[in-house]
Amino acid sequence: MMASSLSVARFCGQSAAPFARTASSSAAAGAQNADGVNVRGSNAGRELVCRGNMWGRKIQYAPVEAFPCRGSKVKASPISMGWTQMPGGLKTISSGDEKTVVGTDTANNVYLFDGTEWSQATGKMAQVSAGFSGMWAVDRQNQLYQWDEAAPEFVEVTPMPGSGKIAHVASGQDVYVIDTKRQIFKYQGEGKWIQLDGLLDAIDTNDYGDLWGIQLGELKKVYRRFSGRWVYVPGPEGRDSVKQISTGLCGVWAVDAKGSIFRWVMNTSETGAWFKEEGSLSAISAGYPTVWGLDKNGKVYRYTV
């Protein structure tokens, strides 16, 4: 059924598990290689070469059917069957690879996970994003920061693009921000930014360049960046209800306004479907080899591929 589909199948010698179940709904979207994404090859067996914080690791592509999915049913809260409750309580969470998980609490304190417990970092941030390009953050005054590992602390980023006030940041193979006017910008390095078309309220990217965004409001529309343009992806079960989306090497995960959990699976390079999972979360973050989530009370959960 998915013979032509390409998905991230290996990362650092481990298998990333795509799905193999009947789709409940489908939509057009596309794998993308636009806006400066550094991809070399797109066929099975070819590889995408990582840069920067990925320590030279390689992501290999292979047909989806070659890597059947491990069962991942999510039961009603507390989540079980593949999900494990972790220590701590958070307001936001972001996961890159297994070494980089960061979150903020209701007081805007920043916490880093060391594999066993959370340790508090310096600074107070409203939102933090961890990924291929390091850790980036936005504070309550809409100032943008980048994590300096040598310090270690968050350092202000100047100049900032657009309105000069940043509402959201996403770190992956590249860094993207949304300003307070909902304009979208991509970081070019050395203080340079380029503007992308469109207006969004939230955005997420991953370590191989995939880029997704949401327009919130009454209709919570989902878009994916494909061939230099935004492609509308109909919401799960035919409803535009997604309130948060995350893309990582574990795939694309989303939660809707009711807390329902969904995963997106491509069946070709341009089409795919949403799969509903049992359980309820208010926030989700896909990294590798783990997916992290928060329930409505801020309890932290982790799923390992």
Number of C-alpha atoms within 10 A of each C-alpha: 11 14 11 16 21 22 28 24 23 18 17 11 11 12 17 22 23 25 22 16 11 10 15 12 15 21 18 16 22 20 20 21 19 16 16 12 13 16 16 11 13 18 15 17 13 14 18 18 16 18 17 11 14 18 9 11 15 17 21 21 21 20 18 27 18 12 18 14 16 13 11 16 15 19 15 12 12 15 21 18 11 16 21 15 16 16 13 15 18 23 22 24 26 27 28 29 21 15 14 20 25 25 27 23 19 12 11 18 18 25 23 18 18 13 10 8 11 18 11 13 15 11 13 18 24 23 27 28 29 25 26 24 21 21 26 27 28 24 18 13 11 18 18 28 22 18 18 14 10 6 8 10 14 21 15 16 14 13 12 20 22 19 12 15 18 26 24 27 27 28 27 25 25 26 25 24 30 25 22 16 15 19 20 27 21 20 17 13 9 8 11 13 19 14 15 15 12 11 15 22 20 22 25 27 28 28 25 25 27 25 26 24 25 24 21 17 10 8 14 20 20 26 21 23 22 20 13 13 15 19 17 18 21 22 23 26 15 12 12 20 23 25 23 24 24 27 28 28 25 27 23 25 23 27 25 22 13 12 18 18 24 22 21 21 23 26 21 19 16 14 16 20 24 25 20 21 16 16 17 22 27 23 26 26 28 27 27 24 21 21 28 23 28 23 21 13 11 19 18 25 23 20 21 15 18
